Amino acid sequence: MRMSTLFVRTLRDDPADAELPGHKLLVRAGYIRRVAPGIYTWLPLGMRVLAKVEAIIREEMDAIGAQEVKFPALLPREPYEATNRWTEYGPNLFKLQDRKENDMLLGPTHEEMFCLAVKDMYSSYKDLPLSLYQIQNKYRDEARPRAGILRGREFIMKDSYSFDIDSAGLQKSYDLHRQAYTKIFNRLGFEYVIVHADSGAMGGSASEEFLAVSPHGEDTFVRDESGYAANVEAVEVPQAPKQQVTVGDSHVEPTPDTPTIATLVDALNAGHPRSDNRPWTAADTLKNVLVMLRQPDGTREPLAIGVPGDRDVDAKRLEAKVSPAEVEPFEEKDFAAYPQLAKGYIGPGALGEDNGIRYLLDPSIAEGSAWVTGADQPGHHVIDLVYGRDFTADGTIQAAEIKEGDPSPSGQGTLSLARGIEMGHIFQLGTKYAEALGLKVLDESGKLTTVTMGSYGVGVTRAVGVIAEDNLDDAGLIWPRTVAPADVHIVATGKDDAVYLKAEEIVRELESLHLEVLYDDRPKVSPGVKFKDAELIGVPTIVVVGKGLADGVVEIKDRRSGERREVPVSSVVGEVLGEINASKA
């Protein structure tokens, strides 16, 4: 690759639409270019990194016996209708019609296609186990595409599926994929954790996510000292044990101008002191949060969630529990439709299925516990309202926020919170899709049995974004050697023909050793610009052929450490080769 002819333009300023450091550098260094929100063109340097990520994934998938296929991205409606995902995907699905007005979609994921292919070709338990995978473009109409290639509307994913005769076989396939994923992410070179995850609309009996640890991550996960780790959506708060009622009858008190928990607590402490002389806190109040759920068919229904006043409802936990419905704000028009609701003073008395509003409580709210909550009339709250005595709910929901220091579900210590980017997700799907599409084979007894499936995804383009976010400095990108666009970046500086002749000679020698070389041969570009471009692009080893050539030396720079050293020009190829081999050892 010669910089004089390479299709690249580096930028000195950050693009206006880029949010994260790695995203900015990928654009500035000429790896990707924005086409529209969530849609990017991959340029030659980016394609080289992407190809190396794909190669690592292929090697590890092939190593567990998975076989590669490739399905089309443009798909018919019917299979997705059979699994109900034509509706369940809602507005995230790109839908279109062909010239004959047949409904089509752009594939968001391909469970149906894999399932039908196996159904078409296999009919006996003797054909199983089977694992198939593809590396394919996917399309999802994200409501909020962000962070460049970390959350796009068109992206590349590796999705694979295992097919087994029973759950024992599924467990073996799942374990093989889990081991392969560990090797993939170890080779890609970023910090990650494996966490328990919520299966959501995908269904299945078990699910784990591979999260790249990053302050820029959209996912929050928890862990404790014992090694327990989980996405917050998968954290199960135990049901609080029943308590003995220790308070008298509930009583409504005037609490004017207290529409928030903070103002309520201040009013309680000022005008309604507790009998035990302990000050009121937010944890003594019951907050009732209203949302609207939009079902895939477009219908809307209200939902109320009761949580302790010192907690908020976690949007991602709630979305996971109500999927495939989407969560929308409870608007003024919705309050108008339910006149029993006193905005800012909503209590359990106005809620519940009898009132047309399903009411679910956080499981930390114990039967027999007493609360201060809205009295369903403006400017009033009810004190000593006891759950199970004075009010009930329609069930529980795991939707309250998880806080640093909460008891761990493992029973060992407390939870700490961190941020991560989802890089891989593995599911034990079971028979959900096979049942819907009639994927059955004859078992050893000659009886038809439904095949049990596993599903396993890796974000391929997302991996490039994560590696970029994890490997950079103020000057530019610093690629791990396993995925770098080249092994070495040769920079020829100055106007002396001898410099360019020697640089060409070094390039040829390195390429004869099957090393990938990026050569900055631009004759009319200043040394300063070339040095800045080399640091911006981020190849691990930089060799500068310049004024030192007159003294028989060239400079080798390690991009990650910044260490520079001069070596005799006669030994530069050996030095570079040694550095590359050492880094791969």
C-alpha positions in Angstrom: 0.0 0.0 0.0 1.4 3.3 -1.1 0.1 6.5 0.5 0.5 8.3 -2.8 -2.2 6.1 -4.4 -4.1 4.8 -1.4 -7.7 5.9 -1.3 -7.5 7.9 2.0 -7.7 11.4 3.2 -6.7 12.1 6.8 -8.4 15.0 8.7 -6.9 17.3 11.2 -10.2 18.2 12.9 -12.8 16.0 14.5 -16.0 15.3 12.5 -18.9 17.2 13.9 -21.2 14.1 14.2 -18.6 11.9 16.0 -19.2 11.4 19.7 -16.5 9.0 21.1 -12.7 9.3 20.8 -12.3 6.1 18.8 -15.1 7.0 16.4 -13.5 10.4 15.8 -10.1 8.8 15.0 -11.6 6.2 12.7 -13.1 9.0 10.6 -10.0 11.3 10.8 -7.6 8.5 9.9 -9.6 7.4 6.9 -11.0 4.1 8.0 -14.7 4.8 7.7 -16.9 7.6 6.3 -20.4 8.5 7.3 -23.2 8.2 4.7 -26.2 8.8 6.9 -27.0 8.3 10.6 -25.9 4.8 11.5 -24.7 4.0 8.0 -20.9 4.0 7.1 -18.7 3.4 4.1 -15.7 1.2 4.8 -12.5 2.6 3.2 -9.4 0.5 2.2 -7.7 0.8 5.6 -10.9 0.0 7.4 -11.5 -3.0 5.1 -8.1 -4.4 6.1 -8.9 -4.2 9.8 -12.4 -5.6 9.3 -11.0 -8.5 7.2 -8.6 -9.4 10.1 -11.3 -9.4 12.6 -13.4 -11.7 10.4 -10.5 -14.0 9.9 -10.0 -14.5 13.6 -13.7 -15.2 14.0 -13.7 -17.7 11.1 -10.6 -19.5 12.4 -12.2 -20.1 15.8 -15.6 -21.0 14.4 -14.0 -23.5 12.0 -12.0 -24.9 14.9 -15.2 -26.1 16.7 -16.5 -27.7 13.5 -19.0 -25.0 12.5 -19.5 -24.6 8.8 -19.9 -21.3 7.0 -22.9 -20.4 4.9 -24.3 -17.1 3.6 -27.9 -16.2 3.4 -29.3 -13.2 1.5 -30.0 -10.0 3.3 -33.2 -9.4 1.4 -35.8 -11.9 2.7 -39.4 -12.8 2.3 -42.1 -12.0 4.9 -43.5 -15.5 5.4 -40.9 -17.1 7.6 -40.9 -14.1 9.9 -44.7 -14.2 10.0 -44.5 -17.8 11.1 -42.3 -16.9 14.1 -44.4 -13.7 14.7 -41.2 -11.5 14.4 -42.7 -9.7 11.4 -44.9 -8.0 14.1 -42.7 -8.3 17.2 -39.7 -6.5 15.7 -42.0 -3.5 15.4 -40.4 -0.3 13.9 -36.9 -1.7 14.1 -37.6 -3.9 11.0 -36.8 -2.5 7.6 -39.8 -3.5 5.5 -40.3 -3.1 1.7 -42.2 -4.4 -1.2 -40.9 -5.7 -4.5 -42.5 -4.7 -7.9 -45.1 -7.4 -7.5 -46.1 -6.0 -4.1 -44.7 -9.0 -2.2 -43.7 -8.0 1.4 -40.0 -8.3 2.0 -37.6 -7.3 4.8 -33.9 -6.6 5.3 -32.7 -9.3 7.7 -32.1 -8.1 11.3 -31.0 -11.7 12.2 -31.5 -15.0 10.5 -32.8 -17.7 12.8 -35.7 -18.4 10.4 -33.4 -18.9 7.4 -31.0 -21.2 9.2 -33.9 -23.2 10.6 -35.6 -23.6 7.2 -32.3 -24.6 5.5 -31.7 -27.4 7.9 -35.4 -28.5 7.6 -35.0 -28.7 3.9 -31.9 -30.8 3.9 -31.9 -33.0 7.1 -34.4 -35.4 8.4 -32.7 -37.8 10.9 -30.9 -37.6 14.3 -27.9 -39.1 12.5 -27.4 -35.7 10.7 -27.0 -34.0 14.1 -25.3 -32.3 15.8 -24.8 -29.5 13.4 -23.4 -25.9 13.7 -23.7 -23.4 10.9 -22.5 -19.8 10.8 -22.4 -16.8 8.5 -20.8 -13.3 8.5 -23.4 -11.1 7.0 -24.8 -7.6 6.8 -27.7 -6.9 9.2 -30.3 -4.1 9.2 -32.1 -2.6 12.1 -33.9 0.7 12.1 -32.4 1.9 15.4 -34.3 4.7 16.9 -31.0 6.3 18.2 -28.0 5.2 16.2 -24.9 6.5 18.0 -21.2 6.2 18.5 -20.4 5.5 14.8 -20.1 1.8 14.1 -20.9 0.8 17.7 -24.6 1.2 17.1 -25.5 1.4 13.5 -28.5 0.7 11.3 -26.4 -1.4 8.9 -23.7 -3.6 10.4 -21.9 -6.8 10.0 -22.6 -9.7 12.5 -21.4 -13.2 12.8 -24.4 -15.3 13.7 -24.3 -19.0 14.2 -26.8 -21.7 15.2 -26.5 -25.1 16.6 -28.9 -28.0 16.0 -29.2 -30.9 18.4 -31.5 -33.7 19.1 -31.9 -32.9 22.8 -31.0 -30.5 25.6 -27.8 -32.4 26.5 -26.6 -32.0 22.9 -27.5 -28.3 23.1 -25.4 -27.9 26.2 -22.4 -29.3 24.5 -22.8 -27.0 21.5 -23.3 -24.1 23.8 -20.2 -24.8 25.7 -18.2 -25.2 22.4 -19.4 -21.8 21.3 -18.6 -20.2 24.6 -15.0 -21.5 24.4 -14.7 -20.3 20.9 -16.0 -16.8 21.9 -13.4 -16.7 24.7 -10.6 -17.4 22.2 -12.0 -14.8 19.7 -12.1 -12.0 22.3 -8.8 -12.9 23.8 -7.2 -12.6 20.3 -9.0 -9.3 19.6 -7.2 -7.8 22.5 -9.6 -5.8 24.7 -10.8 -6.3 28.3 -14.1 -8.1 28.5 -16.4 -9.9 31.0 -18.9 -12.7 30.5 -22.2 -11.9 32.2 -25.5 -13.5 32.8 -28.0 -11.9 30.5 -31.7 -11.6 29.9 -33.0 -13.7 26.9 -35.6 -11.1 26.1 -37.7 -11.6 23.0 -35.2 -14.2 21.7 -36.4 -16.6 24.4 -34.6 -19.7 25.6 -33.4 -21.2 28.9 -30.0 -19.6 29.2 -28.2 -16.5 27.9 -24.8 -14.9 28.4 -23.3 -11.7 27.0 -19.6 -10.9 26.3 -19.2 -7.2 27.3 -16.2 -5.1 26.4 -15.4 -3.1 29.5 -15.7 0.6 28.5 -16.8 3.9 30.1 -18.6 4.6 26.8 -20.7 1.4 27.0 -24.5 1.6 26.8 -24.9 -1.5 29.0 -24.5 -1.5 32.7 -23.4 -4.7 34.4 -22.8 -5.7 38.0 -20.2 -8.0 39.6 -19.2 -9.1 43.1 -16.1 -10.5 44.8 -17.1 -14.1 44.1 -17.0 -13.8 40.3 -20.7 -13.3 39.8 -21.4 -11.0 36.9 -24.7 -10.0 35.2 -26.2 -7.5 32.9 -28.5 -5.3 35.0 -31.4 -6.5 33.0 -30.7 -10.1 34.3 -30.3 -9.2 38.0 -33.0 -10.9 40.0 -33.8 -9.1 43.2 -35.3 -11.7 45.7 -38.8 -11.2 47.0 -38.6 -9.5 50.3 -39.9 -11.7 53.1 -43.3 -11.0 54.7 -43.2 -8.5 57.6 -45.4 -8.1 60.6 -47.6 -5.0 60.5 -46.3 -2.6 63.2 -48.3 0.6 62.4 -51.8 1.7 63.0 -54.4 2.6 60.4 -53.4 4.5 57.4 -54.2 8.2 57.4 -54.3 10.9 54.7 -52.5 14.1 55.4 -52.3 17.4 53.5 -48.9 17.8 51.9 -49.3 20.7 49.5 -46.7 21.5 46.9 -44.9 18.1 47.2 -45.0 16.6 43.7 -41.5 15.2 44.0 -40.0 12.7 46.5 -37.5 15.3 47.8 -40.3 17.9 48.6 -42.4 15.2 50.1 -39.6 14.1 52.5 -39.0 17.7 53.6 -42.7 18.2 54.3 -43.0 14.9 56.2 -40.1 15.8 58.5 -41.4 19.3 59.0 -45.1 18.6 59.6 -45.5 14.8 60.3 -42.6 13.5 62.5 -42.3 9.8 62.9 -43.4 8.2 66.2 -39.9 6.5 66.5 -38.2 9.9 66.1 -36.3 8.7 63.0 -36.3 11.2 60.2 -38.3 10.3 57.1 -36.2 9.3 54.0 -36.9 8.7 50.4 -36.7 5.0 51.1 -39.9 5.3 53.3 -41.9 6.5 50.3 -43.6 4.5 47.5 -43.1 6.0 44.1 -45.6 5.0 41.4 -44.2 5.4 37.9 -46.6 5.4 34.9 -45.6 4.5 31.3 -47.4 3.4 28.2 -46.6 0.2 26.5 -46.9 0.1 22.7 -47.4 -3.4 21.5 -46.1 -4.6 18.1 -49.6 -4.3 16.6 -49.7 -0.6 17.6 -52.1 -0.9 20.5 -51.2 1.0 23.7 -51.8 0.1 27.3 -50.9 1.8 30.6 -48.5 0.2 33.2 -47.8 1.5 36.7 -44.6 0.4 38.5 -44.3 0.8 42.2 -40.7 1.3 43.5 -39.2 2.6 46.8 -38.8 6.4 46.5 -35.0 6.2 46.7 -35.0 4.2 43.4 -35.8 5.1 39.9 -37.2 2.7 37.3 -34.3 1.5 35.1 -35.4 2.0 31.5 -33.3 -0.9 30.1 -34.5 -3.3 32.8 -38.1 -2.3 32.1 -37.7 -2.6 28.4 -36.3 -6.1 28.8 -39.2 -7.3 30.9 -42.0 -5.9 28.6 -40.3 -6.8 25.3 -41.5 -7.0 22.5 -43.6 -4.0 23.6 -41.9 -0.6 23.5 -42.0 1.8 26.5 -43.4 5.3 25.8 -43.8 8.2 28.2 -47.2 8.7 29.9 -48.4 11.9 28.3 -51.0 14.6 29.1 -53.5 12.9 26.8 -53.0 9.7 28.8 -53.7 11.5 32.1 -56.9 12.9 30.4 -58.0 9.3 29.6 -57.6 8.3 33.2 -59.2 11.1 35.3 -58.8 9.2 38.6 -55.0 10.0 38.4 -53.9 13.0 40.5 -50.6 13.9 38.8 -47.8 14.0 41.3 -49.9 12.4 44.0 -50.7 9.0 42.5 -51.4 6.2 44.9 -52.3 2.5 44.6 -56.0 3.3 45.0 -56.2 4.6 41.5 -54.2 1.8 40.0 -54.7 -1.9 39.3 -56.5 -3.9 36.6 -59.9 -2.9 38.1 -59.0 0.7 37.3 -57.7 -0.2 33.8 -54.0 0.3 34.8 -52.0 -2.8 35.5 -49.9 -2.3 38.7 -46.7 -4.1 39.3 -44.4 -3.7 42.4 -40.7 -4.1 42.8 -40.0 -7.4 44.7 -38.1 -5.5 47.4 -41.5 -4.2 48.7 -42.5 -6.7 51.4 -46.0 -7.8 52.3 -46.7 -6.1 55.6 -44.4 -3.1 55.0 -45.7 0.4 55.5 -45.3 3.3 53.1 -46.0 6.9 52.4 -47.5 7.4 49.0 -49.9 9.5 47.0 -53.5 9.7 48.3 -55.0 10.2 44.8 -55.9 13.7 45.5 -53.8 16.8 44.8 -51.7 18.0 47.7 -52.3 14.9 49.8 -50.4 11.8 50.7 -51.3 8.8 52.8 -49.1 7.6 55.6 -48.8 4.1 57.0 -50.3 2.5 54.0 -49.5 -1.3 54.4 -49.0 -3.6 51.4 -51.3 -6.6 51.7 -53.5 -4.9 54.3 -54.5 -1.6 52.6 -53.5 -2.2 49.0 -52.5 -5.0 46.6 -50.9 -5.2 43.2 -51.3 -7.3 40.1 -47.8 -8.8 40.4 -44.1 -7.9 40.6 -41.6 -6.7 38.0 -37.8 -6.6 38.1 -37.5 -3.0 36.9 -36.1 -0.8 39.7 -32.5 0.5 39.3 -29.6 -1.5 40.7 -27.3 0.5 42.9 -23.6 0.3 43.8 -23.4 -1.6 47.1 -26.7 -3.5 46.8 -26.5 -7.1 48.1 -25.4 -9.5 45.5 -27.9 -12.1 44.3 -25.1 -14.7 44.7 -25.3 -14.1 48.5 -21.6 -13.2 48.6 -20.9 -9.5 49.3 -22.2 -6.5 47.5 -22.5 -5.4 43.9 -20.2 -3.0 42.0 -21.4 -1.4 38.8 -19.5 -0.9 35.5 -20.2 0.0 31.9 -19.7 -2.3 28.9 -20.4 -2.7 25.1 -22.1 -5.8 24.1 -19.7 -7.8 21.8 -21.3 -11.2 21.8 -24.4 -12.9 22.9 -25.1 -16.6 23.2 -28.5 -18.2 23.8 -29.9 -21.6 24.4 -32.9 -21.1 22.3 -34.5 -24.5 22.8 -37.3 -25.3 20.4 -39.0 -21.9 19.9 -38.0 -21.4 16.3 -38.0 -25.1 15.4 -41.6 -25.5 16.6 -42.7 -22.4 14.7 -41.2 -23.6 11.5 -41.7 -27.3 11.8 -38.1 -28.4 12.1 -38.3 -32.0 13.2 -36.2 -35.1 12.6 -36.6 -38.8 13.3 -35.1 -39.9 16.6 -33.5 -43.3 17.4 -37.0 -44.7 17.9 -38.2 -43.5 14.5 -40.4 -40.8 16.1 -40.5 -37.2 14.9 -38.9 -34.9 17.5 -38.4 -31.2 17.4 -34.8 -30.1 17.0 -33.4 -27.9 19.8 -31.3 -24.9 18.8 -28.7 -22.5 20.1 -28.0 -19.0 18.8 -24.7 -17.2 19.0 -23.8 -13.7 17.7 -20.7 -11.5 17.5 -20.7 -7.9 16.4 -18.0 -7.8 13.7 -18.1 -4.1 12.7 -18.7 -3.3 16.4 -15.5 -5.1 17.3 -13.5 -2.7 15.2 -15.1 0.2 17.0 -14.4 -1.3 20.4 -10.8 -2.0 19.6 -10.4 1.6 18.4 -12.0 3.0 21.6 -9.6 0.8 23.7 -6.4 1.5 21.7 -5.7 5.2 21.2 -3.9 8.2 22.6 -4.0 12.0 21.9 -2.2 11.5 18.6 -4.3 8.7 17.1 -5.1 5.0 16.9 -2.8 2.3 18.2 -3.9 -1.0 16.7 -3.1 -4.3 18.2 -0.9 -6.2 15.8 -3.5 -8.9 15.3 -5.9 -6.6 13.5 -3.6 -3.7 12.3 -4.0 -2.7 8.7 -0.3 -3.3 8.1 2.6 -4.8 10.0 4.9 -1.8 9.5 4.5 1.8 8.3 7.5 3.0 6.3 7.9 6.8 6.2 10.3 8.3 3.7 11.1 12.0 4.4 12.9 14.7 2.6 13.7 15.3 -1.1 16.8 13.1 -1.5 16.3 10.4 -4.1 18.6 8.1 -2.1 16.1 8.1 0.8 13.2 7.0 -1.5 15.4 4.4 -3.2 16.4 2.9 0.1 12.8 3.0 1.5 11.7 1.1 -1.7 14.4 -1.5 -1.1 13.3 -1.9 2.6 9.7 -2.3 1.5 10.5 -5.0 -1.0 12.6 -6.9 1.5 9.8 -6.8 4.1 7.2 -7.8 1.6 9.3 -10.7 0.5 9.0 -12.0 4.1 5.2 -11.8 3.7 4.8 -8.8 5.9 2.2 -6.1 5.1 3.7 -2.7 4.5 2.1 0.7 4.4 4.6 3.0 2.6 4.4 6.8 2.8 6.0 7.6 -0.5 4.4 11.0 -1.0 7.1 13.3 -2.4 5.5 16.7 -1.8 4.3 16.1 1.7 6.2 17.6 4.6 7.9 15.3 7.2 5.7 16.8 9.9 2.5 15.8 8.1 3.8 12.3 7.4 4.7 11.8 11.1 1.3 13.0 12.2 -0.5 10.7 9.7 1.6 7.7 10.8 0.6 8.3 14.5 -3.0 8.9 13.5 -3.3 5.8 11.4 -1.8 3.7 14.2 0.3 0.9 12.6 2.2 -0.8 15.5 5.7 -0.3 14.0 6.9 2.9 12.2 10.2 3.0 10.3 11.5 6.5 9.4 13.9 6.6 6.5 15.2 10.2 6.4 18.2 12.4 7.1 19.8 9.7 9.3 20.4 7.6 6.1 23.5 9.8 5.5 25.0 8.3 8.6 23.8 4.8 7.7 20.9 4.6 10.2 17.1 4.6 10.2 14.6 5.1 13.0 12.2 2.5 14.4 9.3 3.7 16.5 7.0 1.6 18.6 3.6 3.3 18.2 2.2 2.0 21.5 5.1 2.8 23.9 6.5 5.7 21.9 10.0 4.3 22.2 12.3 5.3 19.4 15.7 3.8 18.4 18.2 4.2 15.6 19.4 1.0 13.9 21.9 0.5 11.1 20.1 0.5 7.8 21.6 -2.9 7.0 19.8 -4.5 9.9 16.5 -2.7 9.8 14.6 -5.6 8.2 15.9 -8.1 10.9 15.0 -5.6 13.6 11.5 -5.1 12.4 11.0 -8.8 11.9 12.2 -9.5 15.5 9.9 -6.8 16.9 6.9 -8.3 15.1 7.7 -11.9 16.1 8.2 -10.8 19.7 4.8 -9.1 19.8 3.1 -12.2 18.5 4.9 -14.6 20.9 
